[in-house]
């Protein structure tokens, strides 16, 4: 898609801003190993929407649209991974703590 360089640069700047929106949440979730407040529905909606935007960006040959949504998709997949992994770790830790209490009681 041929376009004005100014318009293209605005698109890339917008893509950059969109791409970094999830970085603080991914970092916080990774550091705290806590994602309990993240909605699974929100994660799945973002994944679905980025797939639709990627298809749209490809069809209209818009690199900024594809770039932003590819990055957001990747970051959201990380959040999904954290949501499923950290929840299991928390459950395992709780079981282990309960067993420790039982063992100490006996």
Biopython code that builds the backbone (N, CA, C, O; Angstrom):
import numpy as np
from Bio.PDB.StructureBuilder import StructureBuilder

atoms = [
    (1, "UNK", "N", (0.842, -1.171, 0.000)),
    (1, "UNK", "CA", (0.000, 0.000, 0.000)),
    (1, "UNK", "C", (0.891, 1.239, 0.000)),
    (1, "UNK", "O", (1.655, 1.445, 0.943)),
    (2, "UNK", "N", (0.808, 2.060, -1.035)),
    (2, "UNK", "CA", (1.568, 3.296, -1.114)),
    (2, "UNK", "C", (0.855, 4.369, -0.325)),
    (2, "UNK", "O", (-0.360, 4.537, -0.430)),
    (3, "UNK", "N", (1.641, 5.106, 0.482)),
    (3, "UNK", "CA", (1.023, 6.181, 1.226)),
    (3, "UNK", "C", (2.051, 7.264, 1.505)),
    (3, "UNK", "O", (3.248, 7.093, 1.278)),
    (4, "UNK", "N", (1.560, 8.347, 1.989)),
    (4, "UNK", "CA", (2.380, 9.476, 2.375)),
    (4, "UNK", "C", (3.285, 9.046, 3.535)),
    (4, "UNK", "O", (2.810, 8.415, 4.479)),
    (5, "UNK", "N", (4.606, 9.383, 3.478)),
    (5, "UNK", "CA", (5.502, 8.982, 4.575)),
    (5, "UNK", "C", (5.046, 9.510, 5.943)),
    (5, "UNK", "O", (5.224, 8.825, 6.950)),
    (6, "UNK", "N", (4.473, 10.693, 5.997)),
    (6, "UNK", "CA", (3.990, 11.237, 7.265)),
    (6, "UNK", "C", (2.872, 10.360, 7.821)),
    (6, "UNK", "O", (2.854, 10.049, 9.012)),
    (7, "UNK", "N", (1.951, 9.967, 6.963)),
    (7, "UNK", "CA", (0.839, 9.109, 7.386)),
    (7, "UNK", "C", (1.373, 7.754, 7.855)),
    (7, "UNK", "O", (0.924, 7.212, 8.865)),
    (8, "UNK", "N", (2.333, 7.221, 7.109)),
    (8, "UNK", "CA", (2.934, 5.936, 7.480)),
    (8, "UNK", "C", (3.631, 6.041, 8.847)),
    (8, "UNK", "O", (3.502, 5.142, 9.678)),
    (9, "UNK", "N", (4.362, 7.130, 9.078)),
    (9, "UNK", "CA", (5.051, 7.322, 10.363)),
    (9, "UNK", "C", (4.060, 7.492, 11.515)),
    (9, "UNK", "O", (4.304, 7.005, 12.619)),
    (10, "UNK", "N", (2.957, 8.175, 11.267)),
    (10, "UNK", "CA", (1.916, 8.286, 12.288)),
    (10, "UNK", "C", (1.374, 6.890, 12.627)),
    (10, "UNK", "O", (1.136, 6.571, 13.792)),
    (11, "UNK", "N", (1.186, 6.076, 11.602)),
    (11, "UNK", "CA", (0.723, 4.701, 11.812)),
    (11, "UNK", "C", (1.702, 3.895, 12.648)),
    (11, "UNK", "O", (1.294, 3.160, 13.547)),
    (12, "UNK", "N", (2.996, 4.026, 12.359)),
    (12, "UNK", "CA", (3.994, 3.299, 13.141)),
    (12, "UNK", "C", (4.068, 3.805, 14.578)),
    (12, "UNK", "O", (4.267, 3.018, 15.504)),
    (13, "UNK", "N", (3.910, 5.116, 14.769)),
    (13, "UNK", "CA", (3.924, 5.670, 16.119)),
    (13, "UNK", "C", (2.718, 5.147, 16.911)),
    (13, "UNK", "O", (2.846, 4.760, 18.073)),
    (14, "UNK", "N", (1.563, 5.143, 16.272)),
    (14, "UNK", "CA", (0.373, 4.576, 16.913)),
    (14, "UNK", "C", (0.552, 3.095, 17.218)),
    (14, "UNK", "O", (0.117, 2.614, 18.264)),
    (15, "UNK", "N", (1.189, 2.377, 16.307)),
    (15, "UNK", "CA", (1.468, 0.953, 16.528)),
    (15, "UNK", "C", (2.382, 0.763, 17.729)),
    (15, "UNK", "O", (2.172, -0.134, 18.546)),
    (16, "UNK", "N", (3.388, 1.604, 17.829)),
    (16, "UNK", "CA", (4.308, 1.533, 18.962)),
    (16, "UNK", "C", (3.561, 1.743, 20.281)),
    (16, "UNK", "O", (3.734, 0.989, 21.239)),
    (17, "UNK", "N", (2.726, 2.785, 20.308)),
    (17, "UNK", "CA", (1.979, 3.078, 21.534)),
    (17, "UNK", "C", (1.024, 1.944, 21.886)),
    (17, "UNK", "O", (0.917, 1.558, 23.050)),
    (18, "UNK", "N", (0.334, 1.413, 20.891)),
    (18, "UNK", "CA", (-0.574, 0.299, 21.130)),
    (18, "UNK", "C", (0.194, -0.924, 21.632)),
    (18, "UNK", "O", (-0.260, -1.631, 22.532)),
    (19, "UNK", "N", (1.351, -1.158, 21.044)),
    (19, "UNK", "CA", (2.151, -2.329, 21.390)),
    (19, "UNK", "C", (2.636, -2.301, 22.828)),
    (19, "UNK", "O", (2.715, -3.346, 23.474)),
    (20, "UNK", "N", (2.959, -1.126, 23.336)),
    (20, "UNK", "CA", (3.531, -1.067, 24.685)),
    (20, "UNK", "C", (2.466, -1.046, 25.779)),
    (20, "UNK", "O", (2.804, -1.107, 26.962)),
    (21, "UNK", "N", (1.203, -0.961, 25.415)),
    (21, "UNK", "CA", (0.156, -0.879, 26.444)),
    (21, "UNK", "C", (0.123, -2.098, 27.357)),
    (21, "UNK", "O", (-0.220, -1.971, 28.532)),
    (22, "UNK", "N", (0.466, -3.257, 26.853)),
    (22, "UNK", "CA", (0.388, -4.473, 27.651)),
    (22, "UNK", "C", (1.689, -4.782, 28.391)),
    (22, "UNK", "O", (1.707, -5.652, 29.262)),
    (23, "UNK", "N", (2.765, -4.091, 28.062)),
    (23, "UNK", "CA", (4.057, -4.398, 28.684)),
    (23, "UNK", "C", (4.018, -4.220, 30.204)),
    (23, "UNK", "O", (4.494, -5.109, 30.910)),
    (24, "UNK", "N", (3.475, -3.120, 30.750)),
    (24, "UNK", "CA", (3.444, -3.017, 32.213)),
    (24, "UNK", "C", (2.669, -4.155, 32.892)),
    (24, "UNK", "O", (3.079, -4.637, 33.948)),
    (25, "UNK", "N", (1.560, -4.582, 32.297)),
    (25, "UNK", "CA", (0.773, -5.669, 32.891)),
    (25, "UNK", "C", (1.523, -6.991, 32.822)),
    (25, "UNK", "O", (1.518, -7.758, 33.784)),
    (26, "UNK", "N", (2.167, -7.261, 31.691)),
    (26, "UNK", "CA", (2.938, -8.494, 31.552)),
    (26, "UNK", "C", (4.077, -8.500, 32.569)),
    (26, "UNK", "O", (4.315, -9.512, 33.228)),
    (27, "UNK", "N", (4.778, -7.378, 32.699)),
    (27, "UNK", "CA", (5.898, -7.291, 33.639)),
    (27, "UNK", "C", (5.414, -7.476, 35.084)),
    (27, "UNK", "O", (6.010, -8.233, 35.850)),
    (28, "UNK", "N", (4.338, -6.783, 35.446)),
    (28, "UNK", "CA", (3.798, -6.892, 36.808)),
    (28, "UNK", "C", (3.357, -8.322, 37.105)),
    (28, "UNK", "O", (3.627, -8.847, 38.185)),
    (29, "UNK", "N", (2.687, -8.941, 36.155)),
    (29, "UNK", "CA", (2.215, -10.317, 36.341)),
    (29, "UNK", "C", (3.385, -11.279, 36.495)),
    (29, "UNK", "O", (3.349, -12.186, 37.326)),
    (30, "UNK", "N", (4.405, -11.079, 35.703)),
    (30, "UNK", "CA", (5.590, -11.943, 35.760)),
    (30, "UNK", "C", (6.319, -11.788, 37.087)),
    (30, "UNK", "O", (6.704, -12.777, 37.711)),
    (31, "UNK", "N", (6.507, -10.537, 37.518)),
    (31, "UNK", "CA", (7.232, -10.283, 38.767)),
    (31, "UNK", "C", (6.458, -10.784, 39.985)),
    (31, "UNK", "O", (7.037, -11.387, 40.889)),
    (32, "UNK", "N", (5.162, -10.536, 40.005)),
    (32, "UNK", "CA", (4.360, -10.891, 41.180)),
    (32, "UNK", "C", (3.867, -12.337, 41.145)),
    (32, "UNK", "O", (3.433, -12.876, 42.163)),
    (33, "UNK", "N", (3.937, -12.951, 39.982)),
    (33, "UNK", "CA", (3.386, -14.298, 39.778)),
    (33, "UNK", "C", (1.909, -14.336, 40.174)),
    (33, "UNK", "O", (1.394, -15.353, 40.639)),
    (34, "UNK", "N", (1.247, -13.195, 39.975)),
    (34, "UNK", "CA", (-0.157, -13.073, 40.348)),
    (34, "UNK", "C", (-0.950, -12.502, 39.176)),
    (34, "UNK", "O", (-0.650, -11.422, 38.667)),
    (35, "UNK", "N", (-1.958, -13.245, 38.769)),
    (35, "UNK", "CA", (-2.814, -12.797, 37.669)),
    (35, "UNK", "C", (-4.283, -12.995, 38.008)),
    (35, "UNK", "O", (-5.141, -13.010, 37.124)),
    (36, "UNK", "N", (-4.561, -13.145, 39.287)),
    (36, "UNK", "CA", (-5.919, -13.408, 39.717)),
    (36, "UNK", "C", (-6.916, -12.343, 39.307)),
    (36, "UNK", "O", (-8.086, -12.639, 39.063)),
    (37, "UNK", "N", (-6.451, -11.095, 39.229)),
    (37, "UNK", "CA", (-7.357, -10.003, 38.860)),
    (37, "UNK", "C", (-7.571, -9.883, 37.363)),
    (37, "UNK", "O", (-8.434, -9.124, 36.920)),
    (38, "UNK", "N", (-6.800, -10.620, 36.581)),
    (38, "UNK", "CA", (-6.985, -10.561, 35.126)),
    (38, "UNK", "C", (-8.166, -11.432, 34.718)),
    (38, "UNK", "O", (-8.284, -12.584, 35.135)),
    (39, "UNK", "N", (-9.021, -10.868, 33.910)),
    (39, "UNK", "CA", (-10.199, -11.581, 33.433)),
    (39, "UNK", "C", (-9.830, -12.485, 32.258)),
    (39, "UNK", "O", (-9.244, -12.033, 31.274)),
    (40, "UNK", "N", (-10.175, -13.754, 32.373)),
    (40, "UNK", "CA", (-9.943, -14.689, 31.261)),
    (40, "UNK", "C", (-10.738, -14.252, 30.035)),
    (40, "UNK", "O", (-10.269, -14.394, 28.906)),
    (41, "UNK", "N", (-11.935, -13.723, 30.253)),
    (41, "UNK", "CA", (-12.752, -13.245, 29.134)),
    (41, "UNK", "C", (-12.033, -12.112, 28.402)),
    (41, "UNK", "O", (-12.016, -12.085, 27.171)),
    (42, "UNK", "N", (-11.441, -11.180, 29.147)),
    (42, "UNK", "CA", (-10.713, -10.076, 28.520)),
    (42, "UNK", "C", (-9.541, -10.602, 27.697)),
    (42, "UNK", "O", (-9.314, -10.158, 26.572)),
    (43, "UNK", "N", (-8.807, -11.542, 28.260)),
    (43, "UNK", "CA", (-7.659, -12.109, 27.552)),
    (43, "UNK", "C", (-8.108, -12.754, 26.241)),
    (43, "UNK", "O", (-7.491, -12.540, 25.197)),
    (44, "UNK", "N", (-9.170, -13.533, 26.295)),
    (44, "UNK", "CA", (-9.656, -14.219, 25.090)),
    (44, "UNK", "C", (-10.214, -13.234, 24.063)),
    (44, "UNK", "O", (-10.058, -13.439, 22.859)),
    (45, "UNK", "N", (-10.858, -12.174, 24.530)),
    (45, "UNK", "CA", (-11.364, -11.154, 23.602)),
    (45, "UNK", "C", (-10.204, -10.434, 22.920)),
    (45, "UNK", "O", (-10.253, -10.192, 21.714)),
    (46, "UNK", "N", (-9.171, -10.093, 23.669)),
    (46, "UNK", "CA", (-8.014, -9.414, 23.075)),
    (46, "UNK", "C", (-7.332, -10.327, 22.053)),
    (46, "UNK", "O", (-6.960, -9.871, 20.972)),
    (47, "UNK", "N", (-7.168, -11.601, 22.381)),
    (47, "UNK", "CA", (-6.560, -12.537, 21.431)),
    (47, "UNK", "C", (-7.386, -12.605, 20.150)),
    (47, "UNK", "O", (-6.839, -12.533, 19.049)),
    (48, "UNK", "N", (-8.701, -12.743, 20.294)),
    (48, "UNK", "CA", (-9.580, -12.810, 19.125)),
    (48, "UNK", "C", (-9.522, -11.516, 18.316)),
    (48, "UNK", "O", (-9.435, -11.554, 17.088)),
    (49, "UNK", "N", (-9.567, -10.388, 18.990)),
    (49, "UNK", "CA", (-9.557, -9.109, 18.268)),
    (49, "UNK", "C", (-8.241, -8.892, 17.542)),
    (49, "UNK", "O", (-8.234, -8.361, 16.432)),
    (50, "UNK", "N", (-7.120, -9.294, 18.148)),
    (50, "UNK", "CA", (-5.846, -9.102, 17.450)),
    (50, "UNK", "C", (-5.736, -10.002, 16.227)),
    (50, "UNK", "O", (-5.126, -9.616, 15.230)),
    (51, "UNK", "N", (-6.312, -11.185, 16.287)),
    (51, "UNK", "CA", (-6.326, -12.057, 15.109)),
    (51, "UNK", "C", (-7.124, -11.388, 13.985)),
    (51, "UNK", "O", (-6.691, -11.373, 12.833)),
    (52, "UNK", "N", (-8.284, -10.839, 14.328)),
    (52, "UNK", "CA", (-9.106, -10.153, 13.323)),
    (52, "UNK", "C", (-8.347, -8.953, 12.756)),
    (52, "UNK", "O", (-8.336, -8.745, 11.543)),
    (53, "UNK", "N", (-7.712, -8.164, 13.626)),
    (53, "UNK", "CA", (-6.942, -7.009, 13.161)),
    (53, "UNK", "C", (-5.751, -7.429, 12.305)),
    (53, "UNK", "O", (-5.416, -6.744, 11.338)),
    (54, "UNK", "N", (-5.108, -8.545, 12.646)),
    (54, "UNK", "CA", (-3.995, -9.036, 11.819)),
    (54, "UNK", "C", (-4.473, -9.407, 10.416)),
    (54, "UNK", "O", (-3.816, -9.087, 9.425)),
    (55, "UNK", "N", (-5.605, -10.073, 10.338)),
    (55, "UNK", "CA", (-6.171, -10.421, 9.029)),
    (55, "UNK", "C", (-6.502, -9.153, 8.260)),
    (55, "UNK", "O", (-6.177, -9.035, 7.078)),
    (56, "UNK", "N", (-7.147, -8.208, 8.923)),
    (56, "UNK", "CA", (-7.494, -6.941, 8.290)),
    (56, "UNK", "C", (-6.246, -6.203, 7.816)),
    (56, "UNK", "O", (-6.199, -5.726, 6.682)),
    (57, "UNK", "N", (-5.245, -6.109, 8.672)),
    (57, "UNK", "CA", (-4.004, -5.435, 8.300)),
    (57, "UNK", "C", (-3.340, -6.084, 7.098)),
    (57, "UNK", "O", (-2.811, -5.395, 6.225)),
    (58, "UNK", "N", (-3.368, -7.402, 7.054)),
    (58, "UNK", "CA", (-2.807, -8.122, 5.913)),
    (58, "UNK", "C", (-3.589, -7.819, 4.636)),
    (58, "UNK", "O", (-3.003, -7.569, 3.583)),
    (59, "UNK", "N", (-4.908, -7.845, 4.742)),
    (59, "UNK", "CA", (-5.747, -7.623, 3.556)),
    (59, "UNK", "C", (-5.603, -6.212, 2.991)),
    (59, "UNK", "O", (-5.668, -6.017, 1.777)),
    (60, "UNK", "N", (-5.406, -5.225, 3.873)),
    (60, "UNK", "CA", (-5.237, -3.855, 3.364)),
    (60, "UNK", "C", (-3.760, -3.476, 3.240)),
    (60, "UNK", "O", (-3.420, -2.340, 2.910)),
    (61, "UNK", "N", (-2.894, -4.450, 3.511)),
    (61, "UNK", "CA", (-1.441, -4.275, 3.400)),
    (61, "UNK", "C", (-0.932, -3.130, 4.274)),
    (61, "UNK", "O", (-0.150, -2.289, 3.830)),
    (62, "UNK", "N", (-1.385, -3.116, 5.510)),
    (62, "UNK", "CA", (-0.972, -2.079, 6.455)),
    (62, "UNK", "C", (0.002, -2.668, 7.471)),
    (62, "UNK", "O", (-0.396, -3.368, 8.402)),
    (63, "UNK", "N", (1.272, -2.374, 7.277)),
    (63, "UNK", "CA", (2.287, -2.888, 8.197)),
    (63, "UNK", "C", (2.097, -2.374, 9.625)),
    (63, "UNK", "O", (2.244, -3.152, 10.568)),
    (64, "UNK", "N", (1.775, -1.087, 9.816)),
    (64, "UNK", "CA", (1.577, -0.639, 11.201)),
    (64, "UNK", "C", (0.467, -1.402, 11.926)),
    (64, "UNK", "O", (0.619, -1.739, 13.101)),
    (65, "UNK", "N", (-0.629, -1.674, 11.253)),
    (65, "UNK", "CA", (-1.731, -2.422, 11.873)),
    (65, "UNK", "C", (-1.272, -3.838, 12.206)),
    (65, "UNK", "O", (-1.564, -4.350, 13.287)),
    (66, "UNK", "N", (-0.559, -4.467, 11.284)),
    (66, "UNK", "CA", (-0.088, -5.831, 11.525)),
    (66, "UNK", "C", (0.948, -5.862, 12.647)),
    (66, "UNK", "O", (0.906, -6.744, 13.504)),
    (67, "UNK", "N", (1.868, -4.912, 12.648)),
    (67, "UNK", "CA", (2.925, -4.876, 13.657)),
    (67, "UNK", "C", (2.343, -4.718, 15.061)),
    (67, "UNK", "O", (2.668, -5.484, 15.968)),
    (68, "UNK", "N", (1.489, -3.728, 15.228)),
    (68, "UNK", "CA", (0.904, -3.474, 16.552)),
    (68, "UNK", "C", (0.148, -4.694, 17.056)),
    (68, "UNK", "O", (0.293, -5.082, 18.215)),
    (69, "UNK", "N", (-0.643, -5.288, 16.205)),
    (69, "UNK", "CA", (-1.468, -6.406, 16.637)),
    (69, "UNK", "C", (-0.671, -7.686, 16.828)),
    (69, "UNK", "O", (-1.045, -8.533, 17.639)),
    (70, "UNK", "N", (0.417, -7.834, 16.092)),
    (70, "UNK", "CA", (1.296, -8.981, 16.308)),
    (70, "UNK", "C", (1.936, -8.888, 17.697)),
    (70, "UNK", "O", (2.007, -9.884, 18.416)),
    (71, "UNK", "N", (2.395, -7.704, 18.067)),
    (71, "UNK", "CA", (3.015, -7.512, 19.382)),
    (71, "UNK", "C", (1.983, -7.709, 20.495)),
    (71, "UNK", "O", (2.245, -8.413, 21.471)),
    (72, "UNK", "N", (0.824, -7.093, 20.348)),
    (72, "UNK", "CA", (-0.226, -7.225, 21.373)),
    (72, "UNK", "C", (-0.654, -8.690, 21.490)),
    (72, "UNK", "O", (-0.885, -9.182, 22.594)),
    (73, "UNK", "N", (-0.758, -9.379, 20.366)),
    (73, "UNK", "CA", (-1.110, -10.798, 20.382)),
    (73, "UNK", "C", (-0.085, -11.582, 21.203)),
    (73, "UNK", "O", (-0.456, -12.377, 22.066)),
    (74, "UNK", "N", (1.191, -11.358, 20.938)),
    (74, "UNK", "CA", (2.245, -12.064, 21.665)),
    (74, "UNK", "C", (2.207, -11.783, 23.162)),
    (74, "UNK", "O", (2.339, -12.697, 23.975)),
    (75, "UNK", "N", (2.025, -10.513, 23.522)),
    (75, "UNK", "CA", (1.962, -10.153, 24.939)),
    (75, "UNK", "C", (0.733, -10.758, 25.618)),
    (75, "UNK", "O", (0.793, -11.170, 26.776)),
    (76, "UNK", "N", (-0.366, -10.805, 24.894)),
    (76, "UNK", "CA", (-1.590, -11.372, 25.461)),
    (76, "UNK", "C", (-1.467, -12.887, 25.614)),
    (76, "UNK", "O", (-1.990, -13.462, 26.569)),
    (77, "UNK", "N", (-0.782, -13.524, 24.683)),
    (77, "UNK", "CA", (-0.514, -14.959, 24.821)),
    (77, "UNK", "C", (0.324, -15.205, 26.082)),
    (77, "UNK", "O", (0.105, -16.187, 26.791)),
    (78, "UNK", "N", (1.287, -14.308, 26.361)),
    (78, "UNK", "CA", (2.059, -14.421, 27.604)),
    (78, "UNK", "C", (1.152, -14.311, 28.825)),
    (78, "UNK", "O", (1.292, -15.078, 29.778)),
    (79, "UNK", "N", (0.221, -13.355, 28.795)),
    (79, "UNK", "CA", (-0.716, -13.214, 29.913)),
    (79, "UNK", "C", (-1.572, -14.470, 30.077)),
    (79, "UNK", "O", (-1.840, -14.903, 31.198)),
    (80, "UNK", "N", (-1.994, -15.046, 28.962)),
    (80, "UNK", "CA", (-2.772, -16.291, 29.017)),
    (80, "UNK", "C", (-1.926, -17.408, 29.633)),
    (80, "UNK", "O", (-2.413, -18.174, 30.465)),
    (81, "UNK", "N", (-0.678, -17.496, 29.227)),
    (81, "UNK", "CA", (0.239, -18.489, 29.791)),
    (81, "UNK", "C", (0.386, -18.266, 31.301)),
    (81, "UNK", "O", (0.301, -19.208, 32.088)),
    (82, "UNK", "N", (0.608, -17.007, 31.691)),
    (82, "UNK", "CA", (0.734, -16.690, 33.112)),
    (82, "UNK", "C", (-0.549, -17.053, 33.853)),
    (82, "UNK", "O", (-0.499, -17.628, 34.941)),
    (83, "UNK", "N", (-1.690, -16.720, 33.270)),
    (83, "UNK", "CA", (-2.988, -16.973, 33.914)),
    (83, "UNK", "C", (-3.160, -18.465, 34.198)),
    (83, "UNK", "O", (-3.634, -18.843, 35.269)),
    (84, "UNK", "N", (-2.782, -19.299, 33.256)),
    (84, "UNK", "CA", (-2.951, -20.739, 33.446)),
    (84, "UNK", "C", (-1.843, -21.329, 34.315)),
    (84, "UNK", "O", (-2.108, -22.220, 35.121)),
    (85, "UNK", "N", (-0.620, -20.854, 34.168)),
    (85, "UNK", "CA", (0.514, -21.401, 34.913)),
    (85, "UNK", "C", (0.528, -20.941, 36.356)),
    (85, "UNK", "O", (0.663, -21.762, 37.263)),
    (86, "UNK", "N", (0.391, -19.641, 36.587)),
    (86, "UNK", "CA", (0.474, -19.118, 37.950)),
    (86, "UNK", "C", (-0.682, -19.609, 38.802)),
    (86, "UNK", "O", (-0.520, -19.811, 40.005)),
    (87, "UNK", "N", (-1.844, -19.803, 38.198)),
    (87, "UNK", "CA", (-2.996, -20.315, 38.945)),
    (87, "UNK", "C", (-2.702, -21.730, 39.447)),
    (87, "UNK", "O", (-3.005, -22.066, 40.591)),
    (88, "UNK", "N", (-2.110, -22.553, 38.581)),
    (88, "UNK", "CA", (-1.769, -23.918, 38.981)),
    (88, "UNK", "C", (-0.713, -23.905, 40.079)),
    (88, "UNK", "O", (-0.788, -24.686, 41.028)),
    (89, "UNK", "N", (0.278, -23.013, 39.950)),
    (89, "UNK", "CA", (1.323, -22.920, 40.974)),
    (89, "UNK", "C", (0.729, -22.502, 42.309)),
    (89, "UNK", "O", (1.102, -23.042, 43.350)),
    (90, "UNK", "N", (-0.187, -21.551, 42.287)),
    (90, "UNK", "CA", (-0.830, -21.088, 43.512)),
    (90, "UNK", "C", (-1.610, -22.226, 44.170)),
    (90, "UNK", "O", (-1.541, -22.408, 45.386)),
    (91, "UNK", "N", (-2.351, -22.988, 43.368)),
    (91, "UNK", "CA", (-3.110, -24.112, 43.907)),
    (91, "UNK", "C", (-2.183, -25.161, 44.519)),
    (91, "UNK", "O", (-2.471, -25.702, 45.587)),
    (92, "UNK", "N", (-1.059, -25.449, 43.834)),
    (92, "UNK", "CA", (-0.101, -26.419, 44.347)),
    (92, "UNK", "C", (0.538, -25.913, 45.641)),
    (92, "UNK", "O", (0.743, -26.688, 46.575)),
    (93, "UNK", "N", (0.853, -24.618, 45.699)),
    (93, "UNK", "CA", (1.432, -24.032, 46.908)),
    (93, "UNK", "C", (0.457, -24.116, 48.074)),
    (93, "UNK", "O", (0.856, -24.410, 49.201)),
    (94, "UNK", "N", (-0.811, -23.862, 47.807)),
    (94, "UNK", "CA", (-1.828, -23.936, 48.862)),
    (94, "UNK", "C", (-1.961, -25.357, 49.410)),
    (94, "UNK", "O", (-2.087, -25.552, 50.619)),
    (95, "UNK", "N", (-1.933, -26.338, 48.523)),
    (95, "UNK", "CA", (-2.011, -27.737, 48.948)),
    (95, "UNK", "C", (-0.787, -28.080, 49.785)),
    (95, "UNK", "O", (-0.901, -28.750, 50.811)),
    (96, "UNK", "N", (0.375, -27.626, 49.352)),
    (96, "UNK", "CA", (1.605, -27.891, 50.087)),
    (96, "UNK", "C", (1.570, -27.247, 51.473)),
    (96, "UNK", "O", (1.988, -27.866, 52.452)),
    (97, "UNK", "N", (1.076, -26.012, 51.563)),
    (97, "UNK", "CA", (0.985, -25.324, 52.854)),
    (97, "UNK", "C", (0.012, -26.042, 53.783)),
    (97, "UNK", "O", (0.268, -26.172, 54.980)),
    (98, "UNK", "N", (-1.101, -26.504, 53.229)),
    (98, "UNK", "CA", (-2.070, -27.238, 54.044)),
    (98, "UNK", "C", (-1.452, -28.530, 54.573)),
    (98, "UNK", "O", (-1.671, -28.909, 55.723)),
    (99, "UNK", "N", (-0.689, -29.192, 53.730)),
    (99, "UNK", "CA", (-0.039, -30.433, 54.144)),
    (99, "UNK", "C", (0.993, -30.152, 55.233)),
    (99, "UNK", "O", (1.134, -30.937, 56.171)),
    (100, "UNK", "N", (1.716, -29.037, 55.116)),
    (100, "UNK", "CA", (2.682, -28.653, 56.154)),
    (100, "UNK", "C", (1.990, -28.432, 57.487)),
    (100, "UNK", "O", (2.494, -28.858, 58.527)),
    (101, "UNK", "N", (0.838, -27.768, 57.467)),
    (101, "UNK", "CA", (0.080, -27.513, 58.695)),
    (101, "UNK", "C", (-0.358, -28.843, 59.314)),
    (101, "UNK", "O", (-0.256, -29.039, 60.525)),
    (102, "UNK", "N", (-0.844, -29.747, 58.471)),
    (102, "UNK", "CA", (-1.274, -31.071, 58.953)),
    (102, "UNK", "C", (-0.088, -31.829, 59.535)),
    (102, "UNK", "O", (-0.201, -32.439, 60.599)),
    (103, "UNK", "N", (1.049, -31.793, 58.843)),
    (103, "UNK", "CA", (2.241, -32.489, 59.313)),
    (103, "UNK", "C", (2.735, -31.911, 60.627)),
    (103, "UNK", "O", (3.165, -32.658, 61.506)),
    (104, "UNK", "N", (2.683, -30.612, 60.774)),
    (104, "UNK", "CA", (3.138, -29.949, 62.007)),
    (104, "UNK", "C", (2.184, -30.209, 63.166)),
    (104, "UNK", "O", (2.598, -30.232, 64.325)),
    (105, "UNK", "N", (0.930, -30.401, 62.857)),
    (105, "UNK", "CA", (-0.084, -30.673, 63.887)),
    (105, "UNK", "C", (0.125, -32.047, 64.492)),
    (105, "UNK", "O", (-0.066, -32.256, 65.690)),
    (106, "UNK", "N", (0.529, -32.999, 63.621)),
    (106, "UNK", "CA", (0.720, -34.387, 64.079)),
    (106, "UNK", "C", (1.998, -34.482, 64.799)),
    (106, "UNK", "O", (2.361, -35.559, 65.272)),
]
sb = StructureBuilder()
sb.init_structure("model")
sb.init_model(0)
sb.init_chain("A")
sb.init_seg("    ")
for serial, (resi, resn, name, xyz) in enumerate(atoms, 1):
    if name == "N":
        sb.init_residue(resn, " ", resi, " ")
    sb.init_atom(name, np.array(xyz, "f"), 0.0, 1.0, " ", f" {name:<3s}", serial, name[0])
structure = sb.get_structure()
